[in-house]
Amino acid sequence: MYNVFYYDTLVGKITIVENGNSITHLKFGEYIPDLHFKINETRLLKICRKQLEEYFKRKRKNFDLPLSLEGTEFQLKVWKALQEIPYGQTCSYKDIAKKINNPKASRAVGMANNKNPISIIIPCHRVIGSKGNLVGYRGGLDIKEKLLYLEKSRRLY
C-alpha cells in the first residue's frame, strides 16, 4: 500500500508518496500516482515535509530520508550522481555523463534527469546546460530558478 499526501510549499503544491518504508515520489502539483494509494499523512511523510520545510528555510542542506528508486541501471547511476552534487552548486549534463563513466551520454542523462521520481531531494534542479543556461525541468523553469536562487542566496526573494 502506498500513502500519499499533498503539501503547500515555497514552490507551490507538492505531492509526496511513500511505500510504508521509503519515499518513492516527490512531484509538483497534486500528482496522483498510477498505483494503489491512500491519502494518509504517515509519520514518514511528516518527516519528509519537515525536512523540506527546513530546506526551504535554509536550515537543511542534505536530506536524511529512506528512498526507494525504481528505474533502469542507467537511471539509477544518474540519480545517484545527482545526489552527489553539493548544495548551492550546479553542473552540466555532460559533467554527470563523465561522472558515470559514459561521457557521450549527455542526452541520455537529460532523459534520466527528467524521469527523476523524487525531485528536490534528488536535486535534478542543480543540473544546467553546458553554457550555464537553465534548461529543462519537470516542475518548470520558474521552480528550478527558485530552487537554485534559494540555495545560492542569503535572502529570500
C-alpha positions in Angstrom: 0.0 0.0 0.0 1.3 3.4 -0.9 0.5 6.5 1.1 0.3 10.0 -0.4 -0.1 13.4 0.9 -0.2 16.9 -0.6 1.6 20.0 0.9 1.8 23.7 0.1 5.4 24.8 -0.1 7.5 27.8 -1.1 7.4 26.4 -4.7 3.7 25.6 -4.7 1.8 22.4 -4.0 3.8 19.2 -3.9 2.9 15.5 -3.6 4.9 13.1 -1.6 4.4 9.3 -1.9 5.8 6.6 0.4 5.5 2.8 0.3 5.5 2.1 4.1 9.3 2.2 4.4 10.7 4.7 1.9 9.8 7.8 -0.1 9.1 6.8 -3.7 7.9 10.0 -5.3 8.0 13.8 -4.8 6.2 15.6 -7.6 5.0 19.1 -8.2 1.3 19.8 -8.0 -1.4 17.2 -7.0 0.1 14.1 -8.5 -2.0 11.0 -8.4 0.3 8.0 -8.9 -0.8 5.2 -11.2 -0.7 2.7 -8.3 -2.7 1.7 -5.3 -2.5 4.5 -2.8 -4.3 6.0 0.2 -4.3 9.7 1.1 -2.8 9.3 4.5 -0.2 11.6 6.2 2.1 9.0 7.7 5.0 9.6 10.1 7.5 9.3 7.3 5.6 11.8 5.1 5.5 14.2 8.1 9.3 13.8 8.5 9.8 14.4 4.8 7.6 17.5 4.9 9.6 18.8 7.9 12.9 18.3 6.2 11.6 20.1 3.1 10.5 23.0 5.3 13.9 23.1 6.8 15.4 23.1 3.3 13.2 26.0 2.2 14.2 27.9 5.3 17.9 27.2 4.5 18.3 25.2 7.7 19.0 22.0 5.9 21.4 21.3 3.0 21.1 17.5 2.9 18.1 15.2 3.3 18.2 12.2 5.6 15.3 10.0 4.3 15.0 6.4 3.1 14.4 6.5 -0.6 13.1 3.7 -2.9 14.0 4.2 -6.5 12.9 2.1 -9.5 14.5 2.6 -12.8 17.0 1.3 -15.3 20.6 0.7 -14.3 21.5 3.8 -16.2 18.8 5.9 -14.5 19.9 4.7 -11.1 23.5 5.7 -11.8 22.4 9.2 -12.9 20.1 9.6 -9.8 23.0 8.6 -7.6 25.3 11.1 -9.2 22.7 13.8 -8.8 22.7 13.2 -5.1 26.4 13.9 -5.0 26.0 17.5 -6.4 26.8 19.7 -3.4 24.1 22.2 -2.1 24.4 25.5 -3.9 26.4 24.2 -6.8 25.5 23.2 -10.3 26.9 21.0 -13.0 26.0 20.2 -16.6 24.5 17.1 -18.2 27.9 16.4 -19.7 29.5 16.6 -16.2 27.1 13.9 -15.0 27.8 11.8 -18.1 31.5 11.9 -17.3 30.9 11.1 -13.6 29.1 7.9 -14.5 31.8 7.0 -17.0 29.7 7.5 -20.0 31.0 10.8 -21.5 28.9 10.7 -24.7 25.6 10.2 -22.8 24.7 13.8 -22.1 21.3 13.5 -23.8 20.5 10.2 -22.0 21.5 11.9 -18.7 18.9 14.6 -19.6 16.3 12.0 -20.2 17.1 10.2 -16.9 17.1 13.6 -15.1 13.6 14.2 -16.5 12.4 10.8 -15.1 13.7 11.6 -11.5 10.9 10.4 -9.3 12.0 12.3 -6.2 12.5 15.9 -7.2 14.3 18.3 -4.8 15.5 15.5 -2.6 17.4 14.1 -5.6 18.5 17.5 -6.8 18.0 17.4 -10.5 17.4 21.1 -10.4 21.2 21.5 -9.9 21.9 20.3 -13.5 22.1 23.1 -16.1 23.1 23.4 -19.7 26.8 23.3 -20.7 26.7 27.1 -21.3 25.3 27.8 -17.8 21.7 28.2 -19.1 18.7 26.9 -17.3 17.3 24.0 -19.4 14.5 21.5 -18.8 12.9 20.9 -15.5 9.8 18.8 -15.0 8.5 21.3 -12.4 9.0 24.2 -14.8 12.0 26.5 -15.2 10.4 29.0 -12.8 10.6 26.5 -9.9 14.1 25.4 -11.0 15.2 29.0 -10.8 13.6 29.5 -7.4 15.4 26.4 -6.0 18.8 27.5 -7.4 18.2 31.0 -6.1 17.3 29.6 -2.7 20.5 27.6 -2.5 22.8 30.4 -3.6 21.2 33.5 -1.9 21.3 34.6 1.7 17.9 36.2 1.4 14.6 35.0 0.0 13.0 37.0 -2.8 
